[in-house]
Each structure stands twice: as structure tokens, then as C-alpha cells.
Amino acid sequence: MIALLQRVSAAQVDVDGATIGAIGRGLLVLLCAEKGDTEAEGDKLLAKLLGYRVFPDEAGKMNRSLSDIGGGLLLVPQFTLAADTRSGTRPSFTPAAAPADGLRLFEHVVAQARQRHPHVATGRFGADMQVSLTNDGPVTFWLQVQAQ
């Protein structure tokens, strides 16, 4: 699974002109399942997301995690993160999980996140979403957990 996480001061997802998910300070995470991924990869990635130290401590160093600060977590499905861009001028999406698998794994990560973290919002799988954010820093990281 792949996650592109951005430390934000605020972020939201709109669908058809309505806000369906929003957070204040926290992490906006674009999430993608790849072929061969299982719930185990989703669990590993979520643990990493919640514990990844990207927020400043009192000395200004990135030593605090989302769990440490109690910030918001906005999970947004985005299969395009799995794009193969090595050749040509059009990306190939063959590395991405099939839509049914992607939906199942996204819903699994969301359910687990809601059990483990108090402030979780989401985008909508398969929807045309408008995502807006104020990137804090900017701080952006690519995380990937490989299928076993």
C-alpha cells in the first residue's frame, strides 16, 4: 500500500459541492492499494501513519506523531499513486489493485483508524473529489508498505 501524507493546518474533501470530510491540524493522507495488498499491509501502513513523527516538539524538531498531538486524520482514496510512469507520456495503472479490492482495503484502513484514533474523516472511494488543504511546512512524505 502507498500513502502520501501531508502535514496540514486544515484540509477538506468536497463531493458535488458538499463537504464530506474535514480536519483541522493533522494529516491528509492520500491512500492507494496495489495488486497483492491485503489487510496486513493496511494495518502496517496505518500503524506507521499514526506513529510517524512529523509534528514539531517544543524545540521545533519533528519528534511528535499524529497520536501524540491528537490531530485529525483525513483519509482519501487515490489509486493514481500506483501509476507506472516509467515510459511514454500516459501513466499505466496496472500496479493498482482492482477497484473491488481497493475499496475493501480502503474501508478496512478507515475502520481500523476509527478504532485507534479519535479524529478520522474520509473522502469517498470512486467519487470525483475536490481536495483542498493548507500544507503546514510544507511537509510531505511518501510511505509504502510492500505486500509479503
C-alpha positions in Angstrom: 0.0 0.0 0.0 1.0 3.5 -0.6 0.3 6.7 1.4 1.2 10.2 0.5 0.9 12.1 3.8 0.9 15.8 4.2 1.1 17.7 7.4 -1.8 20.2 7.3 -3.2 23.0 9.3 -6.6 22.3 7.7 -7.9 20.0 4.9 -11.3 19.0 3.4 -12.9 16.9 0.7 -15.9 18.1 -1.2 -18.1 15.9 -3.5 -20.8 17.5 -5.6 -20.4 20.9 -3.8 -20.8 19.4 -0.3 -18.0 18.9 2.3 -17.9 15.2 3.2 -14.7 15.2 5.3 -12.7 17.9 7.0 -10.0 18.2 9.6 -8.0 21.0 11.3 -4.4 20.4 12.3 -3.3 16.9 11.4 -2.5 14.7 8.4 -4.1 14.5 5.0 -3.3 11.0 3.6 -3.8 10.0 0.0 -4.1 6.2 0.1 -3.7 3.6 -2.6 -3.9 -0.2 -2.6 -1.7 -2.1 -5.0 -2.1 -5.5 -6.5 -1.4 -8.2 -3.9 -2.0 -5.9 -0.9 -4.0 -7.4 2.0 -5.4 -6.1 5.3 -2.0 -6.8 6.8 -0.4 -4.2 4.6 -3.2 -1.8 5.5 -2.6 -2.4 9.2 1.1 -1.9 8.9 0.7 1.4 7.0 -1.9 2.7 9.5 0.4 2.0 12.4 3.2 3.9 10.6 0.8 6.8 9.8 -0.3 7.2 13.4 3.2 6.9 14.8 5.2 8.8 12.2 6.9 11.7 13.8 6.2 14.7 11.6 5.0 17.3 14.1 7.3 19.7 16.0 8.1 19.3 19.6 8.9 22.2 21.9 12.4 22.6 20.3 10.9 22.7 16.8 12.1 19.2 15.8 9.9 16.6 14.2 9.5 14.4 17.2 5.7 14.1 17.7 3.3 11.9 15.9 -0.4 12.4 15.0 -1.3 10.2 18.0 0.9 12.4 20.2 -0.8 15.6 19.2 -4.3 14.2 18.8 -4.7 15.8 15.4 -7.1 15.0 12.6 -6.6 12.2 10.1 -8.2 12.7 6.6 -8.0 9.5 4.5 -8.6 10.0 0.8 -8.6 7.1 -1.7 -6.3 7.8 -4.7 -5.5 4.9 -7.0 -3.3 7.1 -9.2 -0.5 6.8 -6.6 0.2 3.4 -8.1 0.8 4.7 -11.6 3.7 3.3 -13.6 5.2 6.4 -15.2 8.5 4.9 -16.4 7.7 5.1 -20.1 5.6 7.2 -22.5 3.5 10.2 -21.7 0.4 8.4 -20.4 0.5 6.6 -17.0 -0.3 3.0 -16.6 -2.4 2.0 -13.7 -1.8 -1.8 -13.9 0.0 -1.8 -10.5 -3.1 -0.6 -8.7 -5.4 -3.0 -7.0 -8.7 -3.9 -8.8 -11.5 -1.5 -7.7 -13.3 -4.0 -5.5 -10.0 -4.8 -3.7 -9.1 -1.1 -3.4 -12.5 -0.3 -1.9 -12.3 -3.3 0.6 -8.8 -2.3 1.7 -9.6 1.4 2.0 -12.7 0.6 4.1 -10.5 -1.7 6.3 -8.0 1.0 6.9 -10.7 3.6 7.7 -12.4 1.1 10.1 -9.1 0.4 11.9 -8.2 4.1 12.0 -11.6 4.9 13.7 -10.9 2.3 16.3 -7.4 3.6 17.0 -7.7 7.4 16.6 -10.4 9.8 17.8 -10.5 12.2 14.8 -10.9 10.5 11.4 -12.6 11.9 8.3 -12.6 10.4 4.8 -13.0 11.0 1.1 -15.3 8.8 -0.9 -14.0 5.9 -2.9 -14.7 6.2 -6.7 -16.1 9.8 -6.4 -14.9 12.9 -8.2 -13.5 14.7 -5.2 -12.1 18.2 -4.7 -9.4 18.1 -2.1 -8.2 21.3 -0.5 -5.5 21.7 2.1 -3.1 24.1 3.7 0.1 22.2 3.8 2.0 23.0 7.0 5.7 23.4 6.3 5.3 22.2 3.6 5.8 18.7 5.0 5.0 15.8 2.6 6.2 12.2 2.8 5.7 9.1 0.6 5.2 5.9 2.6 5.0 2.4 1.1 4.4 -1.0 2.7 5.1 -3.9 0.3 2.9 -7.0 0.1 4.6 -10.0 1.6 
